[in-house]
Amino acid sequence: MNIIVVGLSHRTATVEIREKVAFSPNQMQKPLAELTALDGIIEGVIVSTCNRVEIYATTRDIAGGIARIKRFLADYHRLALESLEPHLYAYHSEAAIRHVFRVASSLDSMVVGEPQILGQIKTSYGYAAEYKSSGIILNRFLHKAFSVAKRVRTETKIASSAVSVAFAAVELAKKILGDLSDKTVMLIGAGEMCELAAKHFLNSGARGVMVTNRTFGRAEKLAEEFGGEAIRFEELFEHLHRADIVLSSTGAPHCIIGPRDAEEVVRKRRFKPMFFIDIAVPRDIDPKVDDVENAYLFTVDHLQEIVQANLAQRSLEAEKAEEIINQEIGQFHKWLSTLEVTPTIVALRGRFDEIRKAELEKTISGWKDLPTDAEKKLEALTMAMMNKLLHAPTAVLKTAGQGGRVDLYVDALRQLFELESLQQDEQELELEE
Amino acid sequence: MSHIFFYLTFALYGCATAAYLVFLLRSSSQVGVWADRLVMAGFATHLLSTIHRFSSSGHLPITNMHESLSFFALSIVGAFILFERKYKVTILGAFVIPIALLLVISSSAFPSAIRELNPALKSNWLWVHTIMAFVSYAMFTIAFGAAVIYLIQQHFLKKKRLGALFQKLPSLNTLDDINYRCLTIGFPLLTVAIITGAIWAEKAWGTYWSWDPKETWSLITWFIFAALLHSRLTTGWRGKRASLLTIAGFLVMLFTFIGVNLWLPGLHAYK
């Protein structure tokens, strides 16, 4: 039995293509049913997020399975396979396992270490479980992926630092101003990054926002959006001292806050520290403002540097994560191979033969006047019984091996006759959950 | 007995100092937890050692250099434990506990034999005067630690060097809060210590103020912290200036305590 992965992600396809092949989350029953109805596809899970669309499946026929899933992806979304094909990747066996472990651990994400992806895969798996498109292998496979992701999260520091400029600004503000709950943010001008940062500050508990803009109407609109206060641009310096955090991004051709202004404002605040963030190009705040005592000026470049440093730290941690994944792949692969038919038949025969020999031994050793050829006859008799008993299950297993449901039989057999340590594995799995 | 506790204290403070320094330089929060535990254990043995000495001598163990240095260290560690609890600033230990360790080490360099109490010290004023002084010293030591970290953090912020150490040290705001809190506790206590000292001096020596070197230097210390408190309250001085003045005040205080005793002859020089 083989695990295959077919899909596309932010690495291989632009958002225009990704949105064309995305599956709508509240209508998963139909595509999952169609997927498992494909020839040779036994189990299937569809993961669809804004950054990736991937199909996990099990099959006996790797090449055929991959081709059929590609075709399914194109047909389902009414796209030409030729246009989709260049963006698709496909993995099987060990590479497929590695890929899914990496995705779940957020190593393949656009922002490495971001935590949403695990939840998204869990939701996708939830649909597959609900509509019964996943079976014994994918169930176990995805649970394993979740536990690997959890291990990566707890054993490495992959998700512990700020990797967006807005988030870095909030972290930095806390380092200067401490608790943000009694702090006020002043937004000068407008701009996507500025507004995003303001939102981050409010989410982190900042008390209020003042907004100013050369166009007062725009300031009023933004202030309303944030539940803040609109300030006329001409009155900026009458209110600036009330702000602990100043976010500036106007289109002004020259600086609007100079070191003199900053000095005066800080004095007016009785030297309480102020955190200036200049997002504008050309700059809004004179770099000399940073020389003013208790004023701390950071530009977008500074924040970007923090983000870069954090990202570098993350990539170091990512190496540790790959190491963890390597260990886990080996384990899972071993379990997968126990589901194969031939080793199961061999193990089953071995178990029967063991019992037969033990019982034969008991009978013969306690038999005082044993007829000369009795031992041979008993041997033949028990052998014939064993072969007859095993004939039907073996034949069913072998035929099932060409069809789809073999792993169910194999798993049942292994549990019923206590072959190898499969049960122990199951207990381990429950513990992990 | 008190010897055993003293050496145990010595060892525990040594280990705690090492642990705080490792915590400062390496990223492991577990080390910080252990450093806190070591310092608590050290404080406990130190307290036992002091109590034991107190019960066997019958007077407060602050009558010679050995005892005073040890008592100073005890006050610092006690104050640190309280501040660490309140402000969650484990890292402060890396700046304050080494001072306590140095004090304990230098205390052991002085003769530790219990001597008959100097008649001039046989008074209940000894308790009030010295305990107030030691607690205020401990507060100023904590303030000193916070001020040093403040200057480091501010340096990192101005130079935009925001590495692992910057991330680990507390926020400017927390450090300034600690500074202010220490000042508002330490300064009134120092004031009370000086006033009770004067009253006691009048009873023992017949004069309130005799410009003994200890008295003079205490007054200088008092003026520095008075200036700091005053400018904090009136013009809102804080941050860098407050930190620099705190450090100056601490150094003068240290000289008042150690230097005057050792090098300047006077009524307070109890070796």
Interface residues (C-beta under 8 A of the other chain):
Chain A: L172 K174 K175 I176 L177 G178 D179 R269 R270 F271 K272 P273 D290 E293 N294 Y296 F298 H302 E305 I306 A309
Chain B: Q153 L157 K158 K160 L162 G163 F166 Q167 S171 L172 N173 T174 D177 T235 G236 W237 R238 G239 K240 R241
